[in-house]
Amino acid sequence: MKQKHKSELLLGIHFSEKANRIADNNQRVFIVRTSAKKLDIKKAVQEVFDVDVKDVKTILVKGKTKRNKFGKGRCADFKKAYVTLGQGQEINLAERNEEKSK
């Protein structure tokens, strides 16, 4: 994949009840580009967060169909990546937000 930076693959972190449950198992859920491959996601997470990634599983989520007064519409499809971190590894988002604000 030809990208300027690997960090462009990671669009954000997915927050949900399931994502919070699996965080205890040393996993994190990211929203990534639909064209991203598992190896690219692994390298991007290792580069951006400086952690050891053990496994990556992906799922393509179909966008929901919505109806309004103008007719039917559809939300965009997106891809989720379940990233399993190595033993003792951690992604601390609070510290990253403090670093960005400085």
C-alpha positions in Angstrom: 0.0 0.0 0.0 1.4 3.4 -1.0 0.8 5.8 1.8 2.7 8.9 2.9 2.5 7.7 6.5 1.3 4.5 8.1 -0.6 6.6 10.6 -2.9 7.6 7.8 -4.4 4.1 7.9 -5.7 4.6 11.5 -8.7 6.8 11.4 -9.5 6.6 15.1 -10.2 4.4 18.1 -13.6 2.7 18.3 -15.4 3.2 21.6 -18.3 0.8 22.4 -19.4 -1.6 25.1 -17.7 -4.5 23.4 -14.5 -2.5 22.9 -14.4 -1.8 26.6 -15.0 -5.5 27.5 -12.2 -6.8 25.3 -9.8 -4.1 26.6 -9.3 -6.4 29.6 -7.9 -9.0 27.2 -5.2 -6.6 26.0 -7.0 -5.8 22.8 -7.9 -2.4 21.2 -10.4 -1.6 18.4 -9.4 0.8 15.7 -11.4 2.2 12.8 -9.1 2.0 9.7 -9.3 2.7 6.0 -11.3 0.1 4.1 -8.3 -0.5 1.8 -6.0 -1.3 4.8 -4.4 -4.8 5.0 -3.6 -6.6 8.3 0.1 -6.2 7.9 -0.2 -2.5 7.2 -2.4 -2.0 10.3 0.1 -3.9 12.4 3.0 -1.8 11.3 1.0 1.4 11.7 0.0 0.6 15.3 3.6 -0.3 16.2 4.9 2.9 14.6 2.3 5.3 16.1 1.9 3.8 19.6 5.3 2.2 20.0 3.9 -1.2 21.2 4.3 -4.8 20.3 1.4 -6.1 18.2 0.7 -9.8 18.5 -2.4 -10.2 16.2 -4.7 -8.2 14.0 -8.3 -9.2 13.0 -10.4 -7.1 10.7 -14.1 -6.8 10.0 -15.9 -4.8 7.3 -19.0 -3.1 8.7 -21.7 -2.3 6.3 -23.3 1.2 6.6 -26.8 1.4 8.0 -29.7 2.4 5.7 -31.4 5.5 7.0 -34.7 7.0 5.9 -35.7 10.7 6.1 -38.2 13.0 4.4 -36.0 13.1 1.2 -36.0 9.3 0.8 -33.5 6.6 1.7 -29.9 7.3 2.5 -27.0 5.1 3.5 -24.1 5.6 6.0 -20.6 4.8 4.7 -19.1 1.4 5.2 -16.1 1.2 7.5 -13.5 -1.3 8.6 -12.7 -2.2 12.2 -9.4 -3.7 13.3 -9.2 -5.7 16.5 -5.5 -5.4 17.6 -4.1 -7.8 20.2 -1.1 -6.3 22.0 1.8 -8.3 23.4 2.1 -9.3 27.0 2.6 -6.2 29.2 2.0 -3.7 26.4 -0.5 -0.9 26.8 -1.9 2.0 24.8 -2.7 4.9 27.2 -4.8 7.4 25.4 -4.8 10.0 28.2 -1.0 10.4 27.9 -1.2 10.7 24.1 -3.8 13.5 24.4 -1.6 15.4 26.8 1.4 15.1 24.4 -0.7 16.5 21.5 -2.0 19.5 23.5 1.6 20.6 24.4 
